[in-house]
Amino acid sequence: MGRGTTPERISALIADTAGPLRSCAATLLELEGKPTLPPKEALIAIVTGFEESGWEEVLAHISDAREKRELPVAVADQTLFKLMQLAARIGSRAASLADV
């Protein structure tokens, strides 16, 4: 099966990526000395700290993808791009711990 950009495949990618991203968020908060949170709540805590709004909606779309496995085309595309931004932000924050 080849890679494609159908909404089903993008939704599946979002769903498959959410678990590891949530785990990374929980680990990051632990490394920063913050109280231990379950992975889903840790990701919520991280986006709550962002200055720009709209991240709660992104998290809701991620949960929808995990539960339903298919998001509408425009929502799936936008959510995937936001998920990549979120992963990059978590990575940058983790990298800054190495600088300490």
Backbone bond lengths (Angstrom), bond angles and torsions (degrees), N, CA, C in turn:
res aa  C-N    CA-C-N  psi(-1)  N-CA   C-N-CA  omega(-1)  CA-C   N-CA-C  phi
1 M - - - 1.447 - - 1.530 108.10 -
2 G 1.315 117.40 127.38 1.449 121.66 -178.84 1.514 112.10 -84.91
3 R 1.303 113.94 166.62 1.463 119.46 176.83 1.516 108.59 -80.75
4 G 1.314 115.75 141.61 1.452 121.26 177.88 1.505 109.64 -146.69
5 T 1.300 114.76 176.07 1.454 118.31 -178.30 1.525 111.28 -115.96
6 T 1.312 116.40 36.63 1.451 119.12 176.62 1.527 108.94 -72.12
7 P 1.328 117.33 153.29 1.469 119.71 178.84 1.530 112.70 -55.96
8 E 1.328 116.36 -34.98 1.468 119.73 179.26 1.519 110.97 -63.15
9 R 1.311 116.33 -43.53 1.470 120.11 -178.74 1.525 111.31 -71.45
10 I 1.316 117.23 -38.42 1.464 119.74 177.97 1.519 109.49 -66.32
11 S 1.317 117.52 -42.50 1.463 120.80 178.10 1.528 110.84 -62.26
12 A 1.327 116.54 -41.14 1.467 120.17 178.05 1.524 110.85 -64.32
13 L 1.324 117.08 -39.87 1.462 120.74 177.72 1.525 111.02 -62.73
14 I 1.322 116.40 -43.29 1.469 121.07 177.75 1.526 109.42 -60.69
15 A 1.315 116.50 -47.29 1.462 120.90 -179.07 1.527 111.47 -62.03
16 D 1.325 116.70 -42.08 1.460 121.01 -178.66 1.527 112.77 -70.11
17 T 1.309 117.27 -28.31 1.455 122.12 -177.55 1.529 112.31 -85.17
18 A 1.309 116.83 -24.36 1.468 121.20 -174.49 1.527 112.74 -60.19
19 G 1.314 117.94 -45.17 1.469 120.88 -177.97 1.519 112.80 -59.50
20 P 1.336 118.47 -53.72 1.460 119.13 178.05 1.532 113.20 -61.46
21 L 1.325 117.52 -36.18 1.462 120.02 178.96 1.527 110.31 -66.14
22 R 1.309 116.56 -40.91 1.465 120.48 176.86 1.525 110.50 -62.40
23 S 1.326 117.17 -42.52 1.467 120.82 178.23 1.521 111.42 -62.83
24 C 1.320 116.28 -40.08 1.471 120.37 176.84 1.519 110.78 -62.08
25 A 1.330 116.59 -40.23 1.464 120.40 179.06 1.525 110.30 -62.40
26 A 1.329 117.34 -43.64 1.461 120.98 179.51 1.525 111.17 -63.65
27 T 1.322 116.24 -42.83 1.462 120.12 179.20 1.521 111.06 -65.53
28 L 1.326 116.81 -41.21 1.465 120.82 178.86 1.520 110.91 -59.47
29 L 1.307 117.48 -46.61 1.467 120.19 179.71 1.523 111.12 -62.25
30 E 1.331 117.05 -39.29 1.469 120.40 176.39 1.520 111.10 -61.83
31 L 1.328 116.61 -45.37 1.461 120.81 -179.84 1.526 111.83 -63.47
32 E 1.324 116.05 -28.63 1.458 120.49 177.71 1.525 111.97 -82.28
33 G 1.351 116.36 0.45 1.454 120.56 177.81 1.517 114.47 81.89
34 K 1.302 116.38 16.58 1.462 120.74 179.78 1.531 109.05 -89.09
35 P 1.331 116.51 161.11 1.473 119.00 179.86 1.530 111.78 -57.94
36 T 1.320 114.69 146.27 1.459 121.00 179.11 1.527 109.86 -68.78
37 L 1.313 115.14 130.73 1.462 121.93 178.10 1.524 109.15 -125.93
38 P 1.327 117.11 151.76 1.467 118.43 170.63 1.535 108.96 -60.82
39 P 1.318 117.70 151.39 1.470 121.12 -174.35 1.524 115.75 -51.57
40 K 1.313 118.34 -44.62 1.463 119.86 -178.44 1.528 110.46 -63.19
41 E 1.330 116.90 -43.67 1.472 120.39 179.26 1.525 111.62 -68.63
42 A 1.331 116.78 -31.97 1.462 120.27 177.88 1.528 110.61 -63.82
43 L 1.315 116.74 -41.58 1.465 119.78 178.72 1.530 110.28 -66.18
44 I 1.313 116.43 -38.72 1.466 119.99 176.04 1.520 109.72 -61.40
45 A 1.328 117.12 -43.73 1.469 121.02 -180.00 1.527 111.26 -61.28
46 I 1.312 116.78 -39.22 1.461 119.97 -179.45 1.522 110.86 -66.62
47 V 1.326 118.05 -47.57 1.472 118.74 -177.95 1.522 112.25 -71.09
48 T 1.320 116.82 -24.13 1.463 120.06 176.96 1.526 110.38 -63.13
49 G 1.313 116.56 -28.20 1.455 121.05 179.14 1.522 114.48 -80.29
50 F 1.310 118.17 -6.89 1.461 120.73 179.71 1.520 110.04 -75.14
51 E 1.317 115.95 143.45 1.463 120.78 -179.49 1.525 112.40 -71.11
52 E 1.319 117.44 -40.20 1.459 119.77 -177.30 1.531 110.09 -79.82
53 S 1.311 114.98 151.93 1.462 120.83 -178.20 1.525 110.34 -91.29
54 G 1.303 115.84 175.29 1.455 121.66 176.33 1.513 114.71 100.84
55 W 1.325 117.23 -10.51 1.458 119.40 -177.01 1.526 113.02 -70.68
56 E 1.322 117.22 -28.52 1.468 119.74 177.16 1.533 109.83 -62.36
57 E 1.324 115.47 -38.51 1.465 120.20 178.02 1.530 110.59 -65.60
58 V 1.323 116.40 -40.05 1.465 120.45 177.86 1.527 109.79 -61.18
59 L 1.330 116.65 -44.96 1.465 119.95 179.05 1.524 111.50 -63.14
60 A 1.326 116.48 -36.43 1.464 119.92 177.00 1.530 110.52 -64.38
61 H 1.333 116.82 -39.85 1.470 120.15 178.55 1.531 110.93 -67.04
62 I 1.329 116.40 -35.92 1.466 120.00 177.32 1.526 109.38 -63.31
63 S 1.326 116.68 -45.06 1.464 120.22 177.85 1.523 110.90 -63.02
64 D 1.329 117.08 -40.50 1.469 120.32 177.22 1.529 110.73 -59.53
65 A 1.322 116.58 -42.93 1.467 120.25 -179.93 1.523 110.56 -63.17
66 R 1.321 116.33 -38.52 1.466 119.58 179.36 1.523 111.56 -68.23
67 E 1.328 116.93 -34.13 1.456 120.50 -177.57 1.531 112.75 -85.45
68 K 1.338 116.77 -43.19 1.463 121.01 -173.47 1.521 112.87 -101.98
69 R 1.313 116.47 -23.06 1.463 124.10 179.82 1.530 114.79 71.73
70 E 1.329 119.58 -2.52 1.464 118.70 175.95 1.524 110.77 -144.49
71 L 1.318 114.88 123.38 1.457 122.38 176.78 1.525 108.70 -106.07
72 P 1.333 117.91 156.00 1.464 119.47 173.20 1.537 109.95 -57.80
73 V 1.319 116.65 153.26 1.469 122.41 -173.64 1.531 112.46 -50.79
74 A 1.315 117.50 -55.98 1.472 120.55 -176.03 1.524 111.28 -62.81
75 V 1.313 116.51 -39.41 1.469 120.83 179.88 1.528 110.14 -67.52
76 A 1.317 117.10 -42.86 1.465 120.98 179.97 1.528 110.86 -61.64
77 D 1.320 116.90 -46.02 1.469 120.34 179.87 1.524 111.27 -61.78
78 Q 1.327 116.47 -49.14 1.463 120.69 -178.40 1.532 110.86 -63.28
79 T 1.321 116.73 -41.46 1.463 120.70 -179.22 1.518 111.04 -65.18
80 L 1.315 117.69 -39.43 1.458 120.44 178.82 1.529 110.76 -63.26
81 F 1.317 117.66 -43.93 1.471 120.09 178.39 1.526 110.94 -63.45
82 K 1.328 117.60 -41.20 1.462 120.98 178.49 1.531 110.65 -66.43
83 L 1.317 116.83 -36.19 1.457 121.23 177.79 1.525 110.56 -63.35
84 M 1.317 116.64 -39.51 1.468 120.22 176.83 1.531 110.63 -65.46
85 Q 1.329 116.86 -41.36 1.462 120.47 176.82 1.527 110.55 -61.81
86 L 1.311 115.88 -42.69 1.453 121.02 -179.50 1.526 110.70 -62.85
87 A 1.320 116.93 -44.21 1.462 120.82 178.31 1.527 110.45 -61.22
88 A 1.317 117.11 -41.46 1.464 120.69 178.89 1.523 111.16 -64.41
89 R 1.311 117.00 -39.95 1.466 120.57 -179.83 1.523 110.90 -67.24
90 I 1.319 116.81 -40.18 1.462 120.18 177.01 1.524 109.77 -64.97
91 G 1.341 116.24 -41.24 1.467 120.03 177.44 1.506 112.76 -62.16
92 S 1.316 117.40 -41.99 1.467 121.19 178.56 1.525 111.31 -64.44
93 R 1.307 114.66 -41.04 1.471 119.43 179.69 1.527 110.48 -65.46
94 A 1.331 116.91 -39.67 1.466 120.86 176.99 1.519 110.41 -66.23
95 A 1.320 117.34 -40.88 1.466 120.77 179.84 1.515 111.45 -62.93
96 S 1.327 116.27 -33.65 1.467 119.12 179.93 1.532 111.65 -66.94
97 L 1.327 117.15 -22.82 1.476 120.05 176.48 1.524 111.09 -68.07
98 A 1.317 116.44 -30.74 1.460 120.31 179.25 1.517 111.82 -70.72
99 D 1.332 115.51 -22.42 1.470 120.65 -179.61 1.525 112.72 -79.10
100 V 1.317 116.13 -12.18 1.476 119.93 -175.29 1.503 110.90 -77.89
